């Protein structure tokens, strides 16, 4: 009959100390789920888009240390090998808010993943980090699909919602994905305040130029406490 408020949880800093998730609890009931093993290499995000939960979480946990926390390559590769041994997945899906935010980290990861894991994988990331050599390393390691956040091509809208990438970075990222023949989808947002049909026409022409495999369209939704 009472509400117990436990306060803010812990923003665990040393992610390598966590055990691997008990996915067998799900796989026993729904074995088909094990075909794609979902995994995260980090917690938090280096960016703070104003419609995203990170914009609220970051100030709440600022006094606990870093909000963006990265597992070691050793730890991630160990989980992948453990998953292969126990569940035999056909694919891995890396569900970080922004995969490969550290170029040094991803270079080591790609080399070791190719050699020690060798299973096709997909990931979620942003154009800022998809430099040409990063895309090449990941493709050689087994990358088969990228989900790329874009949301808008309007520079004023980008500033208003704190999107991190420039148009030039988007162009570079998509050109690299095309060059290395990586299947990719872009996320595009409708309903950004102030945008018109003309903005959507600009986006349409941009996507038509670079030809992403999928354009996923979402509507902006307003949630309490988000900027």
Wavefront OBJ file of the C-alpha trace (Angstrom):
o trace
v 0.000 0.000 0.000
v 3.045 2.299 -0.109
v 5.292 3.624 -2.866
v 8.967 2.974 -2.174
v 11.305 5.330 -4.012
v 14.786 3.869 -4.173
v 16.439 6.897 -5.704
v 18.900 6.963 -8.575
v 20.701 3.712 -9.341
v 24.402 3.248 -9.851
v 26.136 4.258 -13.082
v 28.551 1.330 -12.952
v 31.938 2.528 -14.114
v 33.874 -0.727 -14.579
v 31.688 -2.624 -17.037
v 34.201 -5.484 -17.327
v 33.285 -6.487 -13.773
v 29.709 -7.372 -14.781
v 28.834 -11.002 -15.538
v 27.654 -11.919 -19.015
v 23.836 -11.736 -19.299
v 21.794 -14.846 -18.491
v 20.286 -15.128 -21.968
v 19.693 -18.833 -21.478
v 16.623 -17.836 -19.400
v 15.077 -16.559 -22.645
v 16.592 -19.044 -25.071
v 15.181 -22.011 -23.155
v 11.659 -20.719 -23.808
v 12.247 -19.162 -27.242
v 15.239 -20.900 -28.818
v 14.778 -18.999 -32.082
v 16.015 -15.851 -30.366
v 19.506 -17.309 -30.176
v 19.986 -17.003 -33.941
v 20.961 -13.367 -33.377
v 22.897 -12.646 -30.199
v 22.420 -9.036 -29.079
v 25.282 -7.420 -27.194
v 26.454 -3.977 -26.093
v 30.075 -2.901 -25.781
v 29.297 0.316 -23.889
v 26.775 2.150 -21.767
v 25.756 5.744 -22.226
v 26.374 7.952 -25.238
v 28.929 10.619 -26.183
v 26.077 12.844 -27.452
v 22.972 14.414 -25.903
v 20.306 14.812 -28.595
v 17.474 16.696 -26.948
v 14.761 14.116 -27.781
v 16.811 11.193 -26.376
v 16.835 9.681 -22.905
v 20.568 10.376 -22.656
v 19.810 14.101 -22.388
v 17.984 13.398 -19.104
v 20.180 10.609 -17.779
v 23.517 12.374 -18.203
v 22.887 15.193 -15.683
v 21.266 12.727 -13.252
v 24.425 10.601 -13.120
v 27.085 13.267 -13.668
v 28.323 13.117 -10.070
v 28.915 9.351 -10.332
v 31.640 9.566 -12.978
v 31.522 9.025 -16.719
v 28.163 8.546 -18.419
v 29.782 7.092 -21.540
v 31.498 3.889 -20.400
v 33.271 1.373 -22.639
v 34.024 -2.295 -22.079
v 37.487 -3.521 -22.982
v 38.026 -5.352 -26.261
v 39.137 -8.394 -24.230
v 35.828 -8.459 -22.373
v 33.683 -8.063 -25.503
v 35.567 -10.758 -27.429
v 35.281 -13.068 -24.414
v 31.487 -12.644 -24.422
v 31.285 -13.295 -28.162
v 33.310 -16.495 -27.822
v 31.257 -17.547 -24.795
v 28.052 -16.934 -26.782
v 29.339 -18.989 -29.716
v 30.208 -21.871 -27.450
v 26.904 -21.842 -25.593
v 24.287 -20.641 -28.106
v 25.789 -20.966 -31.635
v 24.332 -17.685 -32.982
v 24.336 -17.010 -36.710
v 24.759 -13.271 -36.229
v 25.767 -10.751 -33.590
v 23.914 -7.447 -33.202
v 25.750 -4.656 -31.352
v 23.124 -2.411 -29.780
v 25.297 0.393 -28.384
v 23.783 3.876 -28.652
v 26.863 4.699 -30.750
v 29.100 1.785 -31.702
v 32.770 2.494 -32.442
v 32.945 5.881 -30.702
v 36.677 5.233 -30.115
v 38.720 4.695 -33.275
v 41.581 3.048 -31.384
v 39.125 0.643 -29.709
v 37.417 -0.342 -32.956
v 40.706 -0.993 -34.748
v 41.711 -3.530 -32.103
v 38.178 -4.963 -31.954
v 37.910 -5.478 -35.724
v 41.218 -7.305 -35.962
v 40.440 -9.618 -33.072
v 36.777 -10.197 -34.005
v 37.764 -11.323 -37.494
v 40.373 -13.704 -36.098
v 38.633 -15.022 -32.970
v 34.881 -14.798 -33.689
v 34.288 -14.575 -37.424
v 30.466 -14.418 -37.410
v 28.571 -11.783 -39.448
v 27.477 -8.816 -37.344
v 25.364 -5.652 -37.456
v 25.536 -2.462 -35.402
v 23.933 0.883 -34.553
v 26.010 4.050 -34.804
v 26.351 7.669 -35.973
v 28.012 9.182 -39.027
v 30.548 11.075 -36.911
v 32.484 7.901 -36.164
v 32.201 6.209 -39.579
v 35.456 7.339 -41.109
v 36.570 5.445 -44.201
v 39.174 3.279 -42.478
v 36.721 2.435 -39.678
v 34.157 1.176 -42.210
v 36.866 -0.825 -43.994
v 38.099 -2.450 -40.764
v 34.567 -3.402 -39.747
v 33.656 -4.702 -43.194
v 36.754 -6.917 -43.234
v 35.794 -8.186 -39.769
v 32.313 -9.282 -40.937
v 30.050 -6.210 -40.827
v 26.854 -6.835 -42.828
v 24.415 -4.111 -41.694
v 24.509 -0.634 -40.129
v 21.631 1.344 -38.619
v 22.607 4.986 -39.034
v 20.891 7.853 -37.247
v 20.268 10.868 -39.487
v 16.871 12.317 -38.419
v 17.104 15.574 -40.407
v 19.112 17.301 -43.138
v 18.119 20.790 -41.965
v 21.123 22.456 -40.287
v 18.947 24.666 -38.055
v 16.995 21.613 -36.917
v 20.237 19.775 -36.176
v 21.351 22.630 -33.943
v 17.938 22.791 -32.243
v 17.913 19.092 -31.326
v 21.698 18.812 -30.773
v 22.413 16.295 -33.529
v 26.181 15.698 -33.612
v 26.928 15.111 -37.305
v 27.393 17.589 -40.123
v 26.129 17.054 -43.652
v 29.734 16.510 -44.731
v 30.134 13.727 -42.166
v 26.912 12.111 -43.390
v 28.121 12.272 -46.971
v 31.469 10.758 -46.007
v 29.874 7.958 -43.970
v 27.372 6.972 -46.660
v 30.006 7.127 -49.384
v 32.197 4.766 -47.361
v 29.317 2.351 -46.685
v 28.583 2.335 -50.409
v 32.258 1.923 -51.307
v 32.632 -1.174 -49.118
v 29.194 -2.541 -50.047
v 27.761 -2.539 -46.533
v 23.964 -2.854 -46.311
v 22.681 0.107 -44.286
v 19.493 1.788 -43.168
v 19.032 5.404 -42.130
v 16.656 6.674 -39.452
v 14.727 9.791 -40.496
v 12.468 11.806 -38.195
v 9.278 13.627 -39.138
v 7.644 16.286 -36.966
v 10.759 18.240 -35.969
v 9.467 21.702 -34.962
v 9.709 24.277 -37.746
v 10.352 21.835 -40.585
v 8.286 21.999 -43.765
v 7.573 19.852 -46.805
v 10.581 21.514 -48.451
v 12.853 20.027 -45.769
v 11.526 16.569 -46.529
v 12.116 17.148 -50.241
v 15.762 18.028 -49.478
v 16.107 14.843 -47.418
v 14.463 12.771 -50.151
v 16.913 14.082 -52.750
v 19.853 13.428 -50.421
v 18.787 9.829 -49.805
v 18.140 9.361 -53.511
v 21.717 10.440 -54.195
v 23.332 7.982 -51.763
v 20.755 5.177 -52.021
v 20.651 3.676 -48.513
v 19.066 0.214 -48.549
v 16.292 1.251 -46.144
v 14.922 4.600 -44.983
v 13.197 4.062 -41.633
v 10.799 6.908 -40.869
v 9.801 7.859 -37.321
v 7.663 10.606 -35.798
v 9.111 12.832 -33.089
v 7.430 12.016 -29.782
v 7.507 14.269 -26.732
v 8.346 12.705 -23.391
v 8.373 14.351 -19.941
v 11.628 16.067 -18.851
v 13.315 15.822 -22.252
v 14.699 19.185 -23.406
l 1 2 3 4 5 6 7 8 9 10 11 12 13 14 15 16 17 18 19 20 21 22 23 24 25 26 27 28 29 30 31 32 33 34 35 36 37 38 39 40 41 42 43 44 45 46 47 48 49 50 51 52 53 54 55 56 57 58 59 60 61 62 63 64 65 66 67 68 69 70 71 72 73 74 75 76 77 78 79 80 81 82 83 84 85 86 87 88 89 90 91 92 93 94 95 96 97 98 99 100 101 102 103 104 105 106 107 108 109 110 111 112 113 114 115 116 117 118 119 120 121 122 123 124 125 126 127 128 129 130 131 132 133 134 135 136 137 138 139 140 141 142 143 144 145 146 147 148 149 150 151 152 153 154 155 156 157 158 159 160 161 162 163 164 165 166 167 168 169 170 171 172 173 174 175 176 177 178 179 180 181 182 183 184 185 186 187 188 189 190 191 192 193 194 195 196 197 198 199 200 201 202 203 204 205 206 207 208 209 210 211 212 213 214 215 216 217 218 219 220 221 222 223 224 225 226 227
